[in-house]
Amino acid sequence: MTDQSDFNPNPTENLTPAADAWEFSRDPYFENLEVRRQRRSLVIAILLFGLTLISTLAVGAQYASSYASGQTPDFDELFSTYGSLFAHPALLLAGVPFAFTLIGILLAHELGHFFACRYYGISASYPYFLPAPTLIGTLGAFIRIRSPIYDRKALFDVGLAGPVVGFLFAVPALAIAIFYSKVVPDSDAHSTIVFGQPLVMRLLAAILRPGVATGDLLLHPVGRAAWVGLFATALNLLPGGQLDGGHILYSVASKYHRKITLGVALLLIPLGIFFWRGWILWSILLLAIGFRHPPLLNQWEKLDRKRLIWAAVAVLMFILCFMPMPVMVTGN
């Protein structure tokens, strides 16, 4: 995910800059300012990374314990045992497969954005992780873009790089996990936490475990981390606002960005009513902050054919990863 909240663009989006962006970076004042920003960003990023590592290890230890006993995770136990895990830190080691896989996928996603920004000379923070006591131990990660983006090509590449790299890391991890997962008949029927099954997971299961229903697969913790990575990819590729999908949409058809953002936000409301309540929150976020997209310094240059093909690839990735009901918590 990329966040351009640090950048307050001039509303005159039709103006062409009088000087190239790299000319400003030669000024000692701007160079020192950028160095200070990067140092502060690095300190914050390292602190948040460490906290997220601990929170994902705690959740991963619970998934590992449930998997070892041939059971699906229990919602109440997932949170009630946090204290005992921190009282006995050695128990956290069991969460390494989940935590390292998840952090690796999220980090790959954000580094895709980060290095795309570096390639185009765009000032960006280091990846910030968000630790949280949730079902996955985190709220994800993001980078902050601190300078204007020059043209559609740069915006497209920055927006697409994260989802593509994250997807390429998540799919092999999911494939390996499916191959080694246990078969537990009707495992979802006796679980207080039921996870959705994206299309890519169903396809991999059909290829790697033919004859086994995906609902009977007790997914290895590595696979659960990969599942989170795919879900994050789907969320980021929603075509609206300043999500990765919103950046891609703006670079392809900027004049339709506001209308499509509104349409996506309204479409998420019935999905939230009938499937997963979380979609209502995402709808509110898009309606509240999603319409305004920072203008490009050069809006006239169109995307080439190669990038339009990659836009279609992004749509395909979204279809493979999207789940109307990603998770359902049931009663005991």
Solvent accessible surface area in square Angstrom, and as a share of the most:
residue,aa,sasa,rsa
1,M,60,0.27
2,T,3,0.02
3,D,39,0.20
4,Q,5,0.02
5,S,63,0.41
6,D,58,0.30
7,F,28,0.12
8,N,126,0.65
9,P,19,0.12
10,N,98,0.50
11,P,122,0.77
12,T,71,0.41
13,E,65,0.29
14,N,95,0.49
15,L,114,0.57
16,T,83,0.49
17,P,42,0.27
18,A,117,0.90
19,A,32,0.25
20,D,55,0.29
21,A,66,0.51
22,W,151,0.53
23,E,82,0.37
24,F,117,0.49
25,S,62,0.40
26,R,166,0.61
27,D,60,0.31
28,P,93,0.58
29,Y,132,0.50
30,F,91,0.38
31,E,86,0.39
32,N,82,0.42
33,L,51,0.25
34,E,54,0.24
35,V,70,0.40
36,R,129,0.47
37,R,72,0.26
38,Q,26,0.12
39,R,166,0.60
40,R,146,0.53
41,S,1,0.00
42,L,77,0.38
43,V,101,0.58
44,I,72,0.37
45,A,8,0.06
46,I,108,0.55
47,L,113,0.56
48,L,38,0.19
49,F,70,0.29
50,G,29,0.28
51,L,83,0.41
52,T,0,0.00
53,L,48,0.24
54,I,75,0.38
55,S,13,0.08
56,T,0,0.00
57,L,24,0.12
58,A,1,0.01
59,V,0,0.00
60,G,0,0.00
61,A,6,0.04
62,Q,25,0.11
63,Y,9,0.03
64,A,21,0.16
65,S,69,0.45
66,S,20,0.13
67,Y,29,0.11
68,A,80,0.62
69,S,70,0.45
70,G,23,0.22
71,Q,116,0.52
72,T,28,0.16
73,P,17,0.11
74,D,41,0.21
75,F,65,0.27
76,D,77,0.40
77,E,102,0.46
78,L,3,0.02
79,F,65,0.27
80,S,87,0.56
81,T,40,0.23
82,Y,34,0.13
83,G,50,0.48
84,S,55,0.36
85,L,10,0.05
86,F,93,0.39
87,A,70,0.54
88,H,111,0.50
89,P,87,0.55
90,A,75,0.58
91,L,91,0.45
92,L,20,0.10
93,L,129,0.64
94,A,52,0.40
95,G,0,0.00
96,V,44,0.25
97,P,55,0.35
98,F,0,0.00
99,A,0,0.00
100,F,118,0.49
101,T,26,0.15
102,L,0,0.00
103,I,9,0.05
104,G,30,0.29
105,I,6,0.03
106,L,12,0.06
107,L,57,0.28
108,A,10,0.07
109,H,8,0.04
110,E,5,0.02
111,L,55,0.28
112,G,11,0.10
113,H,0,0.00
114,F,10,0.04
115,F,125,0.52
116,A,14,0.11
117,C,1,0.00
118,R,123,0.45
119,Y,175,0.66
120,Y,62,0.23
121,G,63,0.61
122,I,10,0.05
123,S,20,0.13
124,A,3,0.02
125,S,0,0.00
126,Y,55,0.21
127,P,12,0.07
128,Y,15,0.06
129,F,3,0.01
130,L,62,0.31
131,P,42,0.26
132,A,13,0.10
133,P,98,0.62
134,T,39,0.23
135,L,30,0.15
136,I,35,0.18
137,G,0,0.00
138,T,1,0.01
139,L,121,0.60
140,G,15,0.15
141,A,11,0.09
142,F,41,0.17
143,I,0,0.00
144,R,75,0.28
145,I,1,0.00
146,R,28,0.10
147,S,26,0.16
148,P,50,0.31
149,I,2,0.01
150,Y,85,0.32
151,D,12,0.06
152,R,14,0.05
153,K,74,0.31
154,A,2,0.02
155,L,1,0.00
156,F,1,0.00
157,D,32,0.17
158,V,0,0.00
159,G,0,0.00
160,L,14,0.07
161,A,24,0.19
162,G,0,0.00
163,P,0,0.00
164,V,23,0.13
165,V,47,0.27
166,G,1,0.01
167,F,27,0.11
168,L,112,0.56
169,F,111,0.46
170,A,0,0.00
171,V,31,0.18
172,P,67,0.42
173,A,16,0.13
174,L,0,0.00
175,A,23,0.18
176,I,105,0.53
177,A,3,0.02
178,I,0,0.00
179,F,113,0.47
180,Y,147,0.56
181,S,6,0.04
182,K,73,0.31
183,V,71,0.41
184,V,39,0.22
185,P,95,0.60
186,D,87,0.45
187,S,7,0.05
188,D,48,0.25
189,A,79,0.61
190,H,153,0.68
191,S,9,0.06
192,T,14,0.08
193,I,3,0.02
194,V,30,0.17
195,F,19,0.08
196,G,14,0.14
197,Q,38,0.17
198,P,1,0.00
199,L,75,0.37
200,V,10,0.06
201,M,8,0.04
202,R,121,0.44
203,L,87,0.43
204,L,28,0.14
205,A,1,0.01
206,A,67,0.52
207,I,127,0.65
208,L,54,0.27
209,R,45,0.16
210,P,99,0.62
211,G,91,0.87
212,V,41,0.24
213,A,59,0.46
214,T,22,0.13
215,G,23,0.22
216,D,35,0.18
217,L,12,0.06
218,L,10,0.05
219,L,13,0.06
220,H,48,0.21
221,P,6,0.04
222,V,31,0.18
223,G,0,0.00
224,R,30,0.11
225,A,0,0.00
226,A,0,0.00
227,W,8,0.03
228,V,6,0.03
229,G,2,0.02
230,L,0,0.00
231,F,25,0.10
232,A,20,0.16
233,T,1,0.01
234,A,1,0.00
235,L,21,0.10
236,N,11,0.06
237,L,9,0.04
238,L,4,0.02
239,P,45,0.28
240,G,0,0.00
241,G,0,0.00
242,Q,42,0.18
243,L,15,0.07
244,D,0,0.00
245,G,5,0.05
246,G,0,0.00
247,H,1,0.00
248,I,13,0.07
249,L,23,0.11
250,Y,21,0.08
251,S,1,0.00
252,V,64,0.37
253,A,27,0.21
254,S,28,0.18
255,K,157,0.66
256,Y,103,0.39
257,H,2,0.01
258,R,150,0.55
259,K,148,0.63
260,I,64,0.33
261,T,0,0.00
262,L,74,0.37
263,G,38,0.37
264,V,20,0.11
265,A,0,0.00
266,L,92,0.46
267,L,114,0.57
268,L,4,0.02
269,I,64,0.32
270,P,55,0.34
271,L,32,0.16
272,G,0,0.00
273,I,92,0.47
274,F,152,0.63
275,F,95,0.39
276,W,50,0.18
277,R,162,0.59
278,G,16,0.15
279,W,1,0.00
280,I,57,0.29
281,L,105,0.52
282,W,39,0.14
283,S,1,0.01
284,I,98,0.50
285,L,73,0.36
286,L,8,0.04
287,L,65,0.32
288,A,75,0.58
289,I,126,0.64
290,G,2,0.02
291,F,50,0.21
292,R,137,0.50
293,H,17,0.07
294,P,3,0.02
295,P,21,0.13
296,L,5,0.02
297,L,51,0.25
298,N,25,0.13
299,Q,41,0.18
300,W,133,0.47
301,E,85,0.38
302,K,149,0.63
303,L,21,0.11
304,D,64,0.33
305,R,192,0.70
306,K,125,0.53
307,R,31,0.11
308,L,85,0.42
309,I,98,0.50
310,W,101,0.35
311,A,15,0.12
312,A,61,0.47
313,V,50,0.29
314,A,6,0.05
315,V,89,0.51
316,L,98,0.49
317,M,9,0.04
318,F,43,0.18
319,I,92,0.47
320,L,27,0.14
321,C,0,0.00
322,F,46,0.19
323,M,5,0.02
324,P,60,0.38
325,M,63,0.28
326,P,0,0.00
327,V,23,0.13
328,M,80,0.36
329,V,71,0.41
330,T,51,0.30
331,G,67,0.65
332,N,155,0.80
